Amino acid sequence: MSTQPKQVLLLGGTGRTGGRVLQQLLERGVSVRAIVRSPHKLPAAIARNRLLTVIESSVSELADEDLARYIDGCDAVISCLGHHTTNLSGIFGKPRDLVAEATARVCRAIETLRPEHPVKFVLMSSVSVNRPNRLDSRRGGLERAVLWTMRGVVPPAKDNQRAADFLCGRVGTNDRFVQWVAVRPDTLCDGEVCEYELHHGLVDGLFKPGKTYDFMRVRRYWIALSVLLAIGSLILLFYLEQVLL
């Protein structure tokens, strides 16, 4: 019996990761409904694929009943939504709750449909996200402190954590209608599909994310940004305290 889904709803199908997911699904013969804001970003060959149905809209702009209608009949929903972290407007601009809000709305829509068989929900998360109850045994106190700072000053980090917390706390592992997984990719790089491994928990630490230079540079950028912002916040609070006193 094949476990491959027949119909998938994809969110964020024009992003760097979402685009690869879309391509892989179509190559495997899976019918895809893709909700995208900018259909023109889809490669021409993919846009013409008979297995693809393009829905031009932002997830946040869809009415609840429309979102449920697009989910109806799907075996799985894959969310590759994310923030543009290459510029300040993408990091600090709105919407700041893109991932968490979409996650909650998708799960509520599935529960409203009450499907006969559970719908699989796959969330592309981040290695910066913590599992609840300190289940990430490889994550020490220093890493947790850095990530706590990031979530306080970098909106995308907080958004990703809130999405995972919703799945863990509100949906749980025994929901009748939603079976979910939050994928926390570590070393991502451009290129063809290569071998990979799946692990239940973290393998690498935050300060030693892997061997890919570009990824390490990005990770160090995030750490440096969070530390600088934390220092700036402390200086600002100290200054305001002196002025008010």
Backbone bond lengths (Angstrom), bond angles and torsions (degrees), N, CA, C in turn:
res aa  C-N    CA-C-N  psi(-1)  N-CA   C-N-CA  omega(-1)  CA-C   N-CA-C  phi
1 M - - - 1.464 - - 1.532 109.77 -
2 S 1.310 116.80 126.63 1.460 120.69 -177.89 1.523 110.67 -78.17
3 T 1.346 114.97 138.43 1.460 119.99 177.16 1.520 111.45 -98.77
4 Q 1.323 118.07 3.53 1.461 121.33 -179.12 1.516 109.97 -72.67
5 P 1.342 117.10 132.62 1.467 119.43 179.23 1.519 111.28 -68.49
6 K 1.328 115.80 153.41 1.460 120.80 178.14 1.523 112.00 -95.95
7 Q 1.328 115.93 -30.38 1.463 120.77 -177.83 1.522 108.66 -139.57
8 V 1.334 116.22 128.45 1.466 121.36 -176.74 1.522 109.23 -129.39
9 L 1.318 115.67 138.66 1.461 121.12 169.46 1.523 107.22 -98.40
10 L 1.334 115.95 124.34 1.465 121.09 -177.60 1.519 110.10 -113.75
11 L 1.326 116.09 128.94 1.463 122.59 175.22 1.521 108.30 -107.86
12 G 1.324 116.50 131.46 1.459 120.08 179.70 1.514 113.38 81.34
13 G 1.321 116.95 39.82 1.454 121.22 -174.17 1.510 115.67 -79.37
14 T 1.339 118.61 -1.19 1.462 120.11 178.42 1.523 112.19 -107.08
15 G 1.321 117.62 -0.01 1.454 120.98 178.05 1.525 111.37 -77.17
16 R 1.316 116.04 175.51 1.472 120.66 -176.89 1.522 111.05 -63.56
17 T 1.325 117.50 -40.91 1.453 120.23 178.05 1.521 110.71 -84.80
18 G 1.324 116.77 -43.58 1.456 120.51 -179.37 1.515 112.95 -59.86
19 G 1.326 116.47 -36.07 1.454 120.39 178.21 1.524 112.04 -63.67
20 R 1.342 116.01 -38.49 1.466 120.24 177.41 1.527 110.69 -68.50
21 V 1.325 116.24 -39.36 1.465 120.13 178.05 1.523 110.12 -62.29
22 L 1.329 116.41 -44.89 1.461 121.03 179.26 1.523 110.75 -59.33
23 Q 1.299 116.85 -46.15 1.467 121.15 -179.65 1.524 111.10 -60.82
24 Q 1.333 116.79 -44.41 1.456 120.78 -178.91 1.533 111.55 -64.90
25 L 1.320 116.55 -40.66 1.467 119.68 179.27 1.528 111.12 -62.06
26 L 1.319 116.04 -46.65 1.464 119.85 -178.61 1.524 111.18 -65.25
27 E 1.324 117.23 -39.57 1.465 120.52 179.09 1.513 112.07 -64.56
28 R 1.326 116.71 -24.96 1.461 120.85 178.65 1.521 112.32 -91.51
29 G 1.327 116.52 4.95 1.455 120.35 176.36 1.511 114.95 80.92
30 V 1.322 117.15 21.55 1.463 121.55 -179.99 1.529 109.51 -91.34
31 S 1.323 117.30 132.53 1.460 121.00 174.90 1.526 109.03 -75.33
32 V 1.322 116.20 133.43 1.462 121.15 -173.87 1.525 110.64 -125.98
33 R 1.322 115.16 132.44 1.458 121.70 166.13 1.526 106.10 -104.01
34 A 1.307 116.67 118.42 1.463 120.70 -175.49 1.521 110.09 -114.24
35 I 1.329 115.90 120.35 1.462 121.19 174.99 1.523 107.42 -92.53
36 V 1.322 116.23 111.98 1.470 121.11 -176.57 1.526 109.51 -134.02
37 R 1.318 115.97 145.80 1.465 120.36 177.73 1.514 112.03 -79.39
38 S 1.327 116.96 -30.95 1.467 121.07 -173.84 1.523 110.13 -129.63
39 P 1.331 118.15 83.58 1.470 120.45 -178.79 1.520 113.47 -58.71
40 H 1.336 117.11 -25.88 1.462 119.44 -178.62 1.524 112.28 -65.44
41 K 1.337 117.30 -14.85 1.461 119.91 178.52 1.530 112.27 -79.92
42 L 1.316 116.86 -11.38 1.460 119.94 178.90 1.530 109.83 -73.20
43 P 1.323 118.76 136.06 1.464 120.28 174.76 1.528 109.99 -57.92
44 A 1.305 116.26 145.36 1.467 120.93 -174.81 1.521 112.08 -57.32
45 A 1.322 117.24 -42.16 1.463 120.24 -178.17 1.523 111.68 -63.61
46 I 1.326 116.27 -37.66 1.460 119.98 178.99 1.515 110.88 -73.27
47 A 1.313 117.21 -41.39 1.467 121.02 -179.57 1.528 111.67 -60.37
48 R 1.331 117.56 -29.57 1.465 121.42 -178.88 1.523 113.07 -87.78
49 N 1.324 117.10 -4.83 1.463 120.22 -176.04 1.527 110.36 -63.84
50 R 1.309 116.61 130.18 1.467 121.38 -176.33 1.530 112.59 -67.25
51 L 1.329 116.61 -18.12 1.466 120.04 179.75 1.526 112.57 -83.96
52 L 1.320 116.66 -5.98 1.465 120.80 -174.52 1.524 111.32 -105.00
53 T 1.330 114.51 130.61 1.461 122.11 171.23 1.523 107.66 -115.33
54 V 1.320 116.73 116.94 1.460 121.48 -177.25 1.518 110.17 -95.43
55 I 1.319 115.37 128.88 1.465 122.58 177.02 1.520 106.80 -114.37
56 E 1.306 116.45 108.68 1.468 120.68 -176.81 1.525 109.95 -82.60
57 S 1.298 115.69 104.01 1.465 120.53 -179.72 1.519 108.59 -175.36
58 S 1.302 115.12 161.60 1.455 121.34 168.40 1.522 107.64 -93.12
59 V 1.323 116.93 140.76 1.461 120.23 -179.08 1.529 110.64 -57.57
60 S 1.321 116.15 -38.91 1.462 120.26 -178.12 1.527 112.65 -67.30
61 E 1.341 116.86 -20.42 1.463 120.42 -178.81 1.519 112.71 -91.62
62 L 1.322 117.64 -12.10 1.457 120.67 -179.15 1.520 111.14 -74.95
63 A 1.316 116.26 139.53 1.458 120.62 172.55 1.525 108.71 -70.61
64 D 1.328 116.54 154.97 1.464 120.47 -177.82 1.523 111.70 -57.97
65 E 1.340 116.53 -40.54 1.463 119.11 -178.70 1.528 111.85 -68.26
66 D 1.333 117.50 -32.05 1.466 120.30 177.47 1.526 110.79 -70.05
67 L 1.330 116.14 -42.20 1.457 119.75 177.87 1.523 110.36 -61.20
68 A 1.324 116.87 -43.34 1.465 120.57 178.55 1.526 110.94 -62.88
69 R 1.320 116.73 -36.83 1.471 120.90 179.92 1.524 110.95 -65.21
70 Y 1.330 117.21 -38.17 1.461 119.89 179.29 1.528 111.61 -73.60
71 I 1.324 116.72 -28.34 1.469 120.32 177.93 1.522 110.96 -77.21
72 D 1.318 116.91 -32.07 1.461 121.71 -176.53 1.534 110.83 -56.45
73 G 1.311 115.54 126.50 1.456 120.62 -179.36 1.513 114.05 92.85
74 C 1.325 117.88 -6.51 1.463 121.07 179.84 1.523 110.53 -89.70
75 D 1.331 115.41 142.82 1.459 120.74 174.88 1.524 111.33 -81.64
76 A 1.338 115.44 -25.28 1.461 119.63 -175.20 1.516 110.67 -152.09
77 V 1.329 114.51 154.87 1.463 122.67 172.57 1.524 106.81 -124.40
78 I 1.315 116.57 129.57 1.464 121.26 178.70 1.522 108.29 -118.26
79 S 1.316 116.45 123.89 1.464 120.84 179.14 1.521 109.87 -108.09
80 C 1.338 115.16 114.26 1.464 121.49 173.72 1.520 110.06 -110.94
81 L 1.318 115.68 25.66 1.456 120.22 179.16 1.525 110.11 -67.10
82 G 1.306 115.37 146.87 1.456 119.45 178.09 1.516 110.59 -167.48
83 H 1.299 115.20 172.55 1.456 121.78 -179.82 1.526 109.94 -95.88
84 H 1.317 115.90 150.16 1.463 120.66 175.30 1.528 107.79 -78.83
85 T 1.319 115.89 105.65 1.463 120.45 -174.76 1.527 112.67 -98.22
86 T 1.332 116.46 15.84 1.463 119.53 179.40 1.522 112.53 -94.26
87 N 1.343 116.96 -4.28 1.458 120.06 177.75 1.521 109.06 -147.14
88 L 1.320 116.37 161.00 1.462 121.38 -175.26 1.520 112.70 -65.76
89 S 1.348 117.11 -36.28 1.464 119.27 179.84 1.522 110.70 -65.11
90 G 1.324 116.95 -34.22 1.451 119.91 177.25 1.515 112.52 -71.26
91 I 1.326 116.42 -32.22 1.461 120.60 -179.37 1.524 111.67 -78.81
92 F 1.335 116.20 -44.61 1.463 119.30 -173.10 1.527 113.79 -106.77
93 G 1.335 117.29 -5.86 1.457 119.87 -179.78 1.515 112.68 -79.48
94 K 1.327 115.53 174.70 1.456 121.78 178.72 1.519 109.60 -90.79
95 P 1.367 117.38 155.25 1.466 126.63 -1.94 1.523 111.70 -81.19
96 R 1.313 115.93 138.98 1.456 119.81 -178.69 1.521 112.68 -87.13
97 D 1.333 116.35 -13.10 1.466 120.67 -179.00 1.519 111.79 -113.72
98 L 1.321 117.25 29.70 1.463 122.76 -174.74 1.519 112.36 -53.32
99 V 1.314 117.52 -52.82 1.461 121.66 -174.31 1.524 111.27 -71.83
100 A 1.319 117.07 -46.85 1.459 120.46 -177.63 1.530 111.75 -64.61
101 E 1.324 116.93 -42.29 1.459 120.43 -179.15 1.523 110.80 -66.79
102 A 1.326 117.51 -43.43 1.465 120.65 178.73 1.524 110.77 -63.37
103 T 1.326 116.84 -40.33 1.461 121.09 178.92 1.524 110.71 -60.89
104 A 1.313 116.74 -47.36 1.462 120.90 -179.18 1.528 111.10 -64.42
105 R 1.329 117.31 -42.27 1.465 120.56 -178.05 1.523 111.61 -66.99
106 V 1.326 117.14 -39.99 1.460 120.22 178.34 1.523 110.72 -62.71
107 C 1.319 116.81 -46.45 1.465 120.21 -179.49 1.522 111.50 -63.85
108 R 1.320 117.07 -41.10 1.472 119.64 178.38 1.523 110.66 -65.50
109 A 1.339 117.04 -38.24 1.465 120.44 179.36 1.525 110.71 -64.73
110 I 1.319 116.53 -41.37 1.468 119.84 178.55 1.521 110.30 -62.96
111 E 1.316 116.85 -43.32 1.461 119.90 -179.69 1.523 111.32 -66.51
112 T 1.328 117.25 -31.32 1.462 120.41 175.84 1.525 111.12 -66.50
113 L 1.332 116.39 -36.98 1.468 120.89 179.92 1.530 112.09 -71.79
114 R 1.328 116.91 -27.51 1.470 122.23 -179.53 1.535 110.87 51.13
115 P 1.329 117.50 60.03 1.472 120.44 -176.57 1.528 111.97 -65.13
116 E 1.328 114.67 153.95 1.462 119.98 179.65 1.518 110.98 -64.17
117 H 1.332 115.72 -39.11 1.459 121.09 177.34 1.528 108.63 -117.00
118 P 1.333 117.60 143.82 1.466 119.54 -178.24 1.519 112.04 -57.78
119 V 1.324 116.20 141.47 1.457 122.28 175.59 1.519 108.10 -89.07
120 K 1.316 116.74 133.30 1.457 121.14 178.18 1.540 109.03 -80.84
121 F 1.316 116.50 130.42 1.466 120.86 176.82 1.521 108.39 -119.32
122 V 1.332 116.00 119.77 1.471 122.12 -179.31 1.521 108.04 -111.67
123 L 1.309 116.14 119.52 1.461 122.03 179.61 1.521 109.79 -106.76
124 M 1.332 116.09 120.28 1.459 119.03 171.66 1.523 107.44 -76.34
125 S 1.306 115.76 108.66 1.457 121.40 -175.94 1.521 109.51 -104.12
126 S 1.306 116.83 -146.02 1.469 121.77 -176.12 1.521 109.39 -145.27
127 V 1.317 115.67 149.83 1.458 120.43 177.88 1.530 110.96 -65.62
128 S 1.327 116.83 -15.08 1.471 120.30 178.54 1.526 112.42 -78.44
129 V 1.329 117.15 -8.65 1.466 121.36 -177.56 1.525 109.78 -82.19
130 N 1.318 115.69 136.25 1.463 121.82 178.52 1.517 111.19 -93.21
131 R 1.322 115.66 142.72 1.459 119.90 168.05 1.525 108.07 -77.02
132 P 1.346 117.20 153.37 1.476 119.21 -177.93 1.525 111.57 -69.62
133 N 1.314 114.70 160.58 1.468 122.51 173.69 1.527 112.99 59.45
134 R 1.336 115.70 31.30 1.469 121.27 176.23 1.536 112.59 53.95
135 L 1.317 116.33 41.25 1.459 120.75 -179.53 1.524 112.75 -77.13
136 D 1.328 117.43 -13.55 1.466 120.23 176.56 1.524 108.73 -82.96
137 S 1.314 115.67 89.37 1.459 120.17 -173.58 1.526 112.63 -65.86
138 R 1.331 117.98 -24.00 1.460 120.64 -179.84 1.523 112.94 -79.56
139 R 1.297 116.95 -8.65 1.468 120.48 -175.57 1.528 109.27 -94.95
140 G 1.316 115.28 110.25 1.447 120.44 -176.55 1.517 113.22 -86.88
141 G 1.329 115.45 -175.76 1.455 121.33 -176.06 1.519 113.23 -63.20
142 L 1.347 117.32 -39.73 1.462 120.60 -178.85 1.527 110.26 -65.15
143 E 1.329 116.79 -45.28 1.463 119.62 179.04 1.523 110.85 -62.10
144 R 1.318 117.04 -42.38 1.458 120.08 179.94 1.526 111.03 -63.40
145 A 1.314 116.47 -36.72 1.461 120.24 178.97 1.526 110.94 -66.99
146 V 1.339 116.23 -42.12 1.461 120.47 178.19 1.525 110.31 -63.11
147 L 1.338 117.08 -45.02 1.459 120.83 -178.97 1.525 111.30 -67.48
148 W 1.327 116.62 -36.17 1.470 119.86 176.39 1.530 109.80 -61.95
149 T 1.320 116.37 -40.42 1.463 120.84 177.22 1.523 110.84 -65.28
150 M 1.326 116.37 -43.62 1.466 120.21 179.34 1.515 111.30 -58.92
151 R 1.316 116.42 -44.43 1.472 119.26 -178.55 1.523 111.69 -67.02
152 G 1.333 116.29 -24.09 1.447 119.10 178.93 1.511 114.02 -79.09
153 V 1.330 116.72 -27.17 1.468 119.47 -173.21 1.529 113.76 -122.20
154 V 1.328 118.20 -14.23 1.469 121.54 -179.54 1.525 108.63 -116.11
155 P 1.330 118.68 103.85 1.474 122.14 -174.33 1.525 115.25 -52.29
156 P 1.348 121.70 -43.25 1.465 119.20 -179.41 1.527 113.52 -59.60
157 A 1.326 117.43 -35.41 1.461 120.39 178.87 1.527 110.70 -64.89
158 K 1.310 116.59 -41.74 1.463 120.90 177.37 1.516 111.01 -66.79
159 D 1.321 117.17 -40.04 1.458 122.15 -179.50 1.528 110.79 -61.93
160 N 1.329 117.25 -47.23 1.457 120.59 179.44 1.524 112.05 -61.73
161 Q 1.315 116.44 -39.94 1.467 119.64 179.42 1.526 110.85 -67.10
162 R 1.315 117.36 -40.85 1.464 120.70 179.73 1.525 111.25 -63.42
163 A 1.320 117.22 -37.76 1.468 120.51 178.30 1.525 110.43 -63.19
164 A 1.331 116.66 -45.42 1.462 120.36 179.09 1.520 111.21 -66.21
165 D 1.323 116.98 -39.23 1.464 120.63 179.01 1.524 110.93 -63.55
166 F 1.332 117.18 -36.71 1.467 120.60 177.97 1.530 110.01 -62.54
167 L 1.322 116.67 -45.69 1.458 119.37 -179.48 1.519 111.27 -63.74
168 C 1.330 116.18 -43.21 1.471 120.17 -178.74 1.528 111.90 -68.81
169 G 1.330 116.09 -44.24 1.459 120.01 -172.47 1.508 115.46 -89.66
170 R 1.322 117.80 -41.18 1.475 121.13 -174.01 1.523 112.66 -93.20
171 V 1.317 117.19 -35.86 1.466 120.06 -179.61 1.527 110.70 -92.63
172 G 1.310 115.57 -48.85 1.455 119.05 177.59 1.525 112.55 76.00
173 T 1.326 114.58 -169.24 1.465 120.30 -175.23 1.522 113.30 -105.11
174 N 1.327 117.89 -0.05 1.466 120.33 -177.24 1.526 112.57 -121.94
175 D 1.331 116.83 23.18 1.456 119.82 179.99 1.532 110.17 -68.25
176 R 1.327 116.23 139.76 1.463 121.00 -177.19 1.520 112.62 -71.81
177 F 1.332 116.55 -26.20 1.458 119.28 -169.60 1.530 114.29 -114.72
178 V 1.316 117.62 -18.47 1.466 121.02 -176.35 1.526 110.13 -125.60
179 Q 1.316 116.06 123.72 1.461 122.02 170.23 1.519 106.79 -114.68
180 W 1.310 117.44 119.80 1.454 120.07 -169.53 1.521 112.41 -125.03
181 V 1.328 113.66 160.66 1.455 121.46 171.12 1.523 107.50 -148.04
182 A 1.323 116.07 138.03 1.468 122.03 174.63 1.522 107.65 -105.83
183 V 1.322 116.01 113.93 1.462 121.51 -177.48 1.525 108.49 -90.10
184 R 1.317 116.46 123.42 1.465 121.11 -179.08 1.528 109.03 -108.59
185 P 1.328 117.17 83.45 1.470 119.36 -177.99 1.517 111.25 -67.91
186 D 1.307 114.93 146.26 1.461 120.26 178.88 1.521 108.94 -103.93
187 T 1.310 117.73 -91.44 1.454 121.15 -175.64 1.521 110.63 -82.22
188 L 1.325 117.17 105.83 1.457 122.69 176.65 1.517 109.24 -110.59
189 C 1.312 116.52 133.54 1.457 120.11 178.13 1.518 108.77 -148.00
190 D 1.313 116.14 155.16 1.453 121.01 178.54 1.522 110.41 -70.22
191 G 1.331 115.02 148.49 1.457 119.67 179.52 1.512 110.52 146.63
192 E 1.324 115.91 -176.56 1.453 121.08 179.33 1.531 110.09 -76.08
193 V 1.329 114.90 165.10 1.456 120.37 178.63 1.521 109.64 -62.85
194 C 1.315 116.21 132.11 1.461 120.66 -178.81 1.523 109.06 -129.43
195 E 1.304 116.17 178.24 1.460 120.45 179.69 1.531 110.25 -66.37
196 Y 1.307 115.15 146.25 1.458 120.00 178.63 1.519 108.99 -148.86
197 E 1.301 115.62 165.18 1.458 121.56 179.66 1.524 109.26 -127.24
198 L 1.315 115.57 147.65 1.451 121.91 175.90 1.521 109.10 -106.74
199 H 1.311 116.24 133.68 1.464 121.78 178.91 1.517 109.25 -128.64
200 H 1.314 115.46 144.77 1.456 119.83 -179.08 1.523 111.75 -69.67
201 G 1.320 116.68 -29.95 1.460 121.21 -179.44 1.516 111.13 -131.35
202 L 1.324 115.61 -172.42 1.451 121.18 -179.71 1.523 111.19 -66.91
203 V 1.323 115.09 145.42 1.455 121.55 176.98 1.525 110.07 -109.78
204 D 1.332 115.68 -45.62 1.462 120.85 -179.41 1.520 110.47 -107.11
205 G 1.320 115.69 156.75 1.449 120.79 177.00 1.515 111.46 -85.08
206 L 1.309 116.29 166.80 1.466 121.82 -178.84 1.522 111.39 -62.31
207 F 1.322 117.72 -36.69 1.454 121.44 -177.46 1.525 112.67 -87.56
208 K 1.335 116.67 -7.89 1.466 121.43 176.14 1.525 108.25 -134.32
209 P 1.339 116.62 70.88 1.459 120.62 -170.93 1.511 115.50 -75.35
210 G 1.310 119.62 -16.00 1.460 119.31 -177.91 1.513 110.57 152.86
211 K 1.323 116.17 -162.95 1.458 121.41 -173.87 1.518 114.40 -102.93
212 T 1.316 117.28 -8.86 1.458 119.74 -176.92 1.518 110.25 -78.35
213 Y 1.328 116.98 118.45 1.462 121.54 -173.80 1.510 111.88 -60.95
214 D 1.338 117.20 -46.09 1.458 120.06 -177.77 1.515 111.04 -60.59
215 F 1.346 115.99 -40.02 1.456 118.55 -179.19 1.522 110.69 -67.96
216 M 1.331 116.12 -40.28 1.458 119.22 178.74 1.515 110.44 -62.78
217 R 1.316 116.33 -36.84 1.452 119.61 179.20 1.520 110.55 -65.56
218 V 1.338 116.24 -41.24 1.468 120.16 178.23 1.516 110.66 -64.88
219 R 1.339 116.03 -43.50 1.463 119.28 -178.67 1.525 110.63 -63.69
220 R 1.323 116.81 -41.08 1.463 119.37 178.24 1.520 111.03 -65.53
221 Y 1.343 115.05 -33.27 1.459 119.18 176.86 1.522 110.44 -61.60
222 W 1.328 115.39 -44.41 1.466 118.95 -179.96 1.529 111.24 -63.25
223 I 1.307 116.71 -43.74 1.465 120.68 179.92 1.520 110.16 -62.18
224 A 1.329 115.32 -47.14 1.462 119.32 -179.50 1.524 110.87 -62.49
225 L 1.353 116.47 -41.13 1.461 119.93 -179.68 1.511 111.35 -63.09
226 S 1.332 116.15 -44.09 1.465 118.79 -178.54 1.522 111.64 -65.18
227 V 1.331 116.17 -39.84 1.463 119.15 179.52 1.524 111.01 -66.04
228 L 1.332 116.91 -44.07 1.465 120.74 179.15 1.521 111.36 -62.45
229 L 1.323 115.85 -42.65 1.465 119.00 179.49 1.526 111.07 -65.91
230 A 1.316 116.48 -37.78 1.463 119.73 178.62 1.527 110.60 -64.45
231 I 1.331 115.54 -43.95 1.465 119.62 178.39 1.521 110.37 -62.62
232 G 1.349 115.88 -43.86 1.465 119.76 178.52 1.513 112.24 -60.63
233 S 1.337 116.27 -40.11 1.470 120.04 179.24 1.516 111.13 -64.54
234 L 1.321 116.71 -41.05 1.462 120.37 179.79 1.529 110.90 -65.18
235 I 1.340 115.71 -40.79 1.467 119.65 178.73 1.525 109.93 -63.85
236 L 1.345 116.42 -42.96 1.456 120.27 179.67 1.522 111.36 -62.98
237 L 1.342 116.52 -43.48 1.462 119.81 179.13 1.526 111.04 -63.25
238 F 1.337 116.66 -40.61 1.457 120.38 178.58 1.529 110.40 -63.09
239 Y 1.335 116.12 -42.85 1.462 120.48 179.86 1.532 110.74 -63.05
240 L 1.335 116.72 -45.66 1.468 120.39 -179.41 1.517 111.09 -63.89
241 E 1.332 115.24 -37.92 1.462 119.24 178.84 1.521 110.76 -62.89
242 Q 1.340 117.78 -40.53 1.454 121.90 179.30 1.527 111.16 -66.94
243 V 1.330 115.41 -40.27 1.467 119.34 -179.96 1.521 111.23 -66.70
244 L 1.327 115.89 -44.60 1.461 119.82 -177.36 1.510 111.32 -68.49
245 L 1.326 116.12 -32.24 1.464 118.86 179.13 1.546 110.39 -78.43
